[in-house]
Amino acid sequence: MSVRDDGTVANQQAKILALLRTIPATALSRLDIANLTGIRLSSVCARIAELRDEGLVFEPGTRRCPHTGKTVKVVQATPDLLTPAVH
């Protein structure tokens, strides 16, 4: 799963999760995430698949892409990630 030895995969995952946590009420498309993070779309797609498999993000539905007019899946952080941990 490693892109490079410098932790690119982990860094990209962290950047995507940080974005999704900052706007929890908004589901974003993969293109939105790519545009907002500066991560290539192909990498965003791969990172979202990994994060989904780990249960950290989910796809609550679809919407029409304003750029292409196509229906796209949207992504959100799982609610557990949005709740602060109690110590």
N, C-alpha and C positions, 0 to 999 in steps of 0.2 A: 504494500500500500504506500510505500515511501516514494515520494517524488524526488527528493534529494536528501542528503544526510543532514542538512541544516534544519529539518523539521518543517518544511514547507506545507505538508499536508496538515499537520497539527496547527500551524499558524493560520492557514486558510480556514480550517474548521472553527478555530477560536474567533476569527474575524467575523465569520458568518453568524455564529451564535451571539456574539456581542451585538451585532446589528439587530438580530431578531429580538433580543432582550430589550433593546432601547425603544422598540415600537411594538409592544406585545399585542395590541389590539388590531394591528394591521397585518394581514397576510400578504406576503410578497411573492411575486413570480421569480423564477430563477434569473430572468433578464434584469428585473429590478435589483436583485441582490448583486449581480455582476456589475451593474452600473454604479451602485452605491458603494461597493467595496473596492472596485478596481481589479477584481479577480476575473480572469477569463471565463466566459460562459461555460466552456467545456469543463473547466475545473470546478466551477460552482455546481454543475450537474453531478459531478463525481462526489464532491464533498457532501452535497445534500443527500445523496444515496447512502453514503456512509453514516451520516448523522441520523438519518431515518432508521437505518438498520440497528443503530445503537439506542433508539428510542428517545433521541434528544430533540427531534423535530417531527412534525406530522403535516399531512396535506389535508386541510379542512374542506377543500372544495376547489372550484374552478372560477375563472372570470375571463372576460374577453380582454385580450391584449390590445391596448390603445394603439400600438405601433403596427401590428400585423392583422388585427381583427380576428385572430384565431383564439380559440378557447385554450387557456393554459392552466395548469395546476398551480395552486399557491401554497406557500409554506409558512408555518409558524413554529416557534419554539414550543415544546410541550409545557403544559401548565406547571409541572413540577419544577422546571427551571426558573420560573418566574416568581416562585414563592421563596422568600428568604429562609435560610436554614435556622432552626431554633437550637441554641446551645444550652 
